Amino acid sequence: MDHSEHVKESMTRGSRGSQGANRFGEKLKALRSGRAMTLQELAAALGHSAHGYISELEAGKKQPSIALVLRVAQLFGVTTDELLRDELEIGDSTGK
């Protein structure tokens, strides 16, 4: 299974209820806050011209695309599993 298939599988597991989207948003907000980035700065870093979509992601109102998950993981140096799997916290890709 290549990386994009793995991300897609993780997203499918996380989207079986709204909780998956909420956890992604919580994690995204924590990563952004940890770097003292504004919504506008994060949106620009992820290639978006406006911050509304990022705000909706953080609030759990929208689900991220696979491409966005990959960009977030690369930007913050975390794994896609850490972003998408509710049972994992950032910095804990082992699941322990």
CORQUIMO-V406415 format. One record per pair of residues at least 12 apart in sequence whose C-alpha atoms are under 10 Angstrom apart, sorted by the first residue. I is the first residue (numbers start at 0). J is the second residue. Records with the same first field share a line. If there is no record, write none. Layout:
I=J + J
This chain:
2=69 + 79
3=65 + 66 + 69 + 79
4=65
5=79 + 80
6=64 + 65 + 66 + 68 + 69 + 78 + 79 + 80 + 82 + 83
7=64 + 65 + 68 + 79 + 83
8=83
9=65 + 79 + 80 + 81 + 82 + 83 + 84 + 85
10=23 + 62 + 63 + 64 + 65 + 68 + 79 + 80 + 82 + 83 + 84
11=83
12=83 + 84 + 85
13=62 + 82 + 83 + 84 + 85
14=62 + 83
17=59 + 60 + 61 + 62
18=59 + 85
19=59 + 62 + 82 + 83 + 84 + 85
20=56 + 57 + 58 + 59 + 60 + 61 + 62 + 63 + 82 + 83 + 85
21=56 + 57 + 58 + 59 + 60 + 61 + 62 + 83 + 85
22=56 + 57 + 58 + 59 + 82 + 83 + 84 + 85 + 86 + 87 + 88
23=56 + 57 + 58 + 59 + 61 + 62 + 63 + 68 + 81 + 82 + 83 + 84 + 85
24=53 + 54 + 55 + 56 + 57 + 58 + 59 + 60 + 61 + 62 + 63 + 82 + 83
25=56 + 57 + 58 + 59 + 82
26=57 + 81 + 82 + 83 + 85 + 88 + 89
27=41 + 53 + 54 + 56 + 57 + 58 + 68 + 71 + 72 + 75 + 82 + 89
28=41 + 53 + 54 + 56 + 57 + 58
29=57 + 89
30=71 + 74 + 75 + 77 + 89
31=57 + 71 + 75
33=75
34=75
37=50
38=50 + 51 + 52 + 53 + 54 + 57
39=51 + 53 + 54
41=53 + 71 + 74
42=54
44=70 + 71 + 74
45=66 + 67 + 68 + 70 + 71 + 74
46=67 + 70
63=83
65=79
68=80 + 82 + 83
69=82
76=90
77=89 + 90 + 91 + 92
78=90 + 91 + 92
79=92
80=92 + 93 + 94
81=93 + 94
